[in-house]
C-alpha cells in the first residue's frame, strides 16, 4: 500500500481529478503546442502538389479531426488522457494511392475511401475484442516496457535532426534555441518539484513557459517570422467530402490502407502503454477494447472531414510525466483548442510559426522522459539472458531504421516499406516475436513459477 502511495504522489492531478475550465484551457494548450500536428498535412500537401489554399484547408481539417478524435478517445472511449493527431505512417501510402488514381480526377477521394474502410475494420476489431486478446497473449510487462522505451528512443532523432540540426537557419542559433527551450522546461519542472506548494504552477505549465521563452529568444535573435499570421483569415471553413469532392473505392487502395492500419495499431499500442504507465492506471481489457474503437472512430471522422488517419501521440505521455497533470478534462480542452485552431486560419498559422528548434528542444526532453518510463517498467522484471535480447534487438532495430538510407527502404517491396517506415511498429513486432520464440532458461522458468505460486498464496491470505 505504501508503494502505491509513493507512485501516486508523482502526479499532481490524476486522470479523474477535477480541474477548472480556466486551468484546463491553459494546460490543454501546451499539449497542442507540443504536438506539431500541422507537419503531416504540410508534408502530404507538398508531396502531392496541393495549392496554398488546398494545403491550408487540409491543415485545418487535420486540426479539427485531431480535436474531435482526442475528445472521443480520452473522455468517451478509452477514458485515459490520450491525445490524437495525424500519423506519419500513412504518408507514403497516401501519396501512392493519390498518384495511382489521380488520372480519373479523384485521387484524394480514393485516399479517403480506403481510409474509411480501414477505420471501419479497426472499429470491428475493438467491438469484437480481437485486438485485446492479441495484446493479452503477446504483450507481457517485458514487451510492454520495451515498447514504451523504443517509442521515446525513436522520437529523439526526429526531435533533434528534423527540428534542430536540419531545420532552416544557422545551425549554431538552432542549437542555442533548442538548448534554451530545453533548459527552461527542466528549470520550471524542477522548481515545481522542489516547491510543491507555490511552485506547482511552474511544473504544470512548464511546457508552455518553455515554448514562450524559446519564442521570445527567437524574436530577440530576429528569426521569429509572424508575417504569415497577419495574412491568414481569422475564420474559414475547410473543404469536406460530399460538398467539395466525393469518396471513391478501389480494392488495391483499400488493401494498402488495411496494411497501414495494422502497422498503425502496433504503434499506437506503445502510446497506450506509455500513457498508462505515467498515469499510474492499469491498462484494462475494457480500456484496450474501447481504445481500439476510439481509434477507429477517430480515423473514420478524419476521413469524413477529408484528412488522413489519426493516432495516439506519445509526446503527451512525456508531458504528463513532466507536469504531473493527467486529467482527462485537460485533454478535452486540448481537443477543443484543436477545433478552434482548425476553424481559424490565423491561429493555426500562429502555431506553425513557432520555430522548429524551440519545438525540438522541448520535444527531445519529452522523448527522454518517455524512454525512462519504459525503463521503469522493465526494471520490475527479472532480466535473464532471454530478456536481454528481447530488449536489445528492438533497441538496435529502432536505431538502425533511423539511420538506414531512405533510398534502400524505397527499394524494398511495398509491404516492407510500410512496415519499416515505422521503427516503433517494426521494433514492437520484433519484441513480441523474440519473447514468444526465444527459449527460457530451465532454472529461470522454475523460479518464475515458484514466485507466481508464492504471490498467489499471499493474495489468498
CORZI-V817240 format. One record per residue. N is the residue number from 1. PHI is phi in whole degrees, 0 to 359 (999 if undefined). BURIAL is b if it has 24 or more other ideal C-beta (glycine too) atoms within 12 Angstrom, else e. Layout:
n,phi,burial
N,PHI,BURIAL
N,PHI,BURIAL
This chain:
n,phi,burial
1,999,e
2,296,e
3,296,e
4,296,e
5,296,e
6,298,e
7,294,e
8,292,e
9,294,e
10,287,b
11,265,b
12,281,b
13,225,b
14,281,b
15,303,b
16,257,e
17,287,e
18,278,e
19,225,b
20,295,e
21,298,e
22,297,e
23,295,b
24,300,b
25,296,b
26,293,b
27,286,b
28,290,b
29,291,b
30,288,b
31,292,b
32,297,b
33,294,b
34,269,b
35,261,b
36,54,b
37,297,b
38,287,b
39,294,b
40,299,b
41,298,b
42,296,b
43,296,b
44,298,b
45,300,b
46,292,e
47,293,b
48,269,b
49,76,e
50,286,b
51,288,e
52,301,e
53,294,e
54,293,b
55,298,b
56,299,b
57,295,b
58,294,b
59,297,b
60,297,b
61,300,b
62,294,b
63,299,b
64,295,b
65,298,b
66,298,b
67,295,b
68,296,b
69,295,b
70,296,b
71,297,b
72,297,b
73,290,b
74,282,b
75,253,b
76,248,e
77,259,b
78,291,b
79,60,b
80,232,b
81,290,b
82,240,b
83,264,b
84,257,b
85,207,b
86,295,b
87,274,b
88,282,b
89,303,b
90,283,b
91,307,b
92,297,b
93,294,b
94,301,b
95,297,b
96,298,b
97,296,b
98,298,b
99,291,e
100,293,e
101,242,b
102,284,e
103,295,e
104,274,e
105,80,e
106,230,b
107,300,b
108,290,b
109,297,b
110,289,b
111,301,b
112,290,b
113,297,b
114,295,b
115,295,b
116,297,b
117,296,b
118,300,b
119,296,b
120,297,b
121,296,b
122,296,b
123,301,b
124,298,e
125,301,b
126,285,b
127,296,e
128,280,e
129,79,e
130,297,e
131,297,b
132,298,b
133,296,e
134,294,b
135,297,b
136,297,e
137,282,e
138,243,b
139,234,b
140,285,b
141,306,b
142,297,b
143,285,b
144,299,b
145,297,b
146,295,b
147,297,b
148,300,b
149,300,b
150,287,b
151,300,b
152,295,b
153,298,b
154,291,b
155,276,b
156,300,b
157,299,b
158,295,b
159,299,b
160,274,b
161,287,e
162,291,b
163,265,b
164,240,b
165,291,e
166,260,e
167,291,b
168,294,e
169,105,b
170,288,e
171,299,e
172,299,e
173,295,b
174,299,b
175,296,e
176,297,b
177,299,b
178,298,b
179,295,b
180,296,b
181,296,b
182,295,b
183,296,b
184,296,b
185,300,b
186,297,b
187,301,b
188,293,b
189,296,b
190,288,e
191,300,e
192,296,b
193,287,b
194,283,e
195,239,e
196,298,e
197,275,e
198,291,e
199,277,e
200,303,b
201,298,b
202,291,b
203,290,b
204,289,b
205,248,b
206,299,b
207,293,b
208,292,b
209,296,b
210,296,b
211,294,b
212,296,b
213,297,b
214,298,b
215,292,b
216,296,e
217,296,b
218,297,b
219,297,e
220,296,e
221,282,e
222,81,e
223,241,b
224,269,b
225,256,e
226,249,e
227,297,e
228,289,e
229,296,e
230,294,e
231,280,e
232,288,b
233,286,e
234,290,e
235,234,e
236,201,b
237,255,e
238,288,b
239,290,b
240,225,b
241,299,b
242,73,e
243,252,e
244,262,e
245,197,e
246,239,e
247,286,b
248,222,b
249,239,b
250,230,b
251,300,e
252,295,e
253,293,b
254,295,b
255,298,e
256,300,b
257,290,b
258,298,b
259,299,b
260,300,b
261,294,b
262,298,b
263,295,b
264,300,b
265,291,b
266,295,b
267,287,b
268,293,b
269,300,b
270,299,b
271,298,b
272,297,b
273,298,b
274,296,b
275,295,b
276,303,b
277,293,b
278,287,b
279,276,b
280,57,b
281,241,b
282,294,e
283,272,b
284,281,e
285,302,e
286,296,e
287,304,b
288,294,b
289,301,b
290,292,b
291,295,b
292,296,b
293,299,b
294,299,b
295,298,b
296,295,b
297,296,b
298,300,b
299,291,b
300,297,b
301,297,b
302,302,b
303,297,b
304,293,b
305,266,b
306,86,b
307,227,b
308,270,b
309,302,b
310,252,b
311,208,b
312,292,b
313,262,b
314,289,b
315,309,b
316,292,b
317,297,b
318,294,b
319,294,b
320,301,b
321,296,b
322,287,b
323,276,b
324,78,b
325,251,b
326,239,b
327,296,b
328,295,b
329,296,b
330,297,b
331,285,b
332,296,b
333,296,b
334,300,b
335,298,b
336,296,b
337,299,b
338,303,b
339,295,b
340,300,b
341,297,b
342,293,b
343,269,b
344,237,b
345,298,b
346,293,b
347,290,b
348,294,b
349,291,b
350,298,b
351,296,b
352,290,b
353,273,b
354,297,b
355,304,b
356,305,b
357,299,b
358,294,b
359,300,b
360,298,b
361,297,b
362,288,b
363,300,b
364,291,b
365,294,b
366,300,b
367,298,b
368,299,b
369,296,b
370,299,b
371,299,b
372,298,b
373,300,b
374,294,b
375,297,b
376,294,b
377,288,b
378,298,b
379,294,e
380,281,e
381,259,b
382,287,e
383,266,e
384,257,e
385,297,e
386,299,b
387,298,b
388,300,e
389,287,b
390,299,b
391,275,b
392,291,b
393,297,b
394,300,b
395,297,b
396,296,b
397,298,b
398,300,b
399,291,e
400,298,e
401,289,b
402,282,b
403,268,e
404,296,e
405,301,e
406,298,e
407,299,e
408,292,e
409,301,b
410,291,e
411,274,e
412,276,e
413,304,e
414,304,e
415,299,e
416,294,e
417,298,b
418,297,b
419,294,b
420,284,b
421,290,b
422,243,b
423,296,b
424,294,b
425,298,b
426,298,b
427,293,b
428,296,b
429,298,b
430,298,b
431,298,b
432,296,b
433,295,e
434,298,b
435,295,b
436,278,e
437,265,e
438,289,b
439,286,e
440,271,e
441,293,e
442,299,e
443,297,e
444,293,e
445,296,e
446,295,e
447,296,e
448,296,e
449,295,e
450,296,e
451,298,e
452,297,e
453,295,e
454,296,e
455,295,e
456,297,e
457,294,e
458,296,e
459,294,e
460,294,e
461,293,e
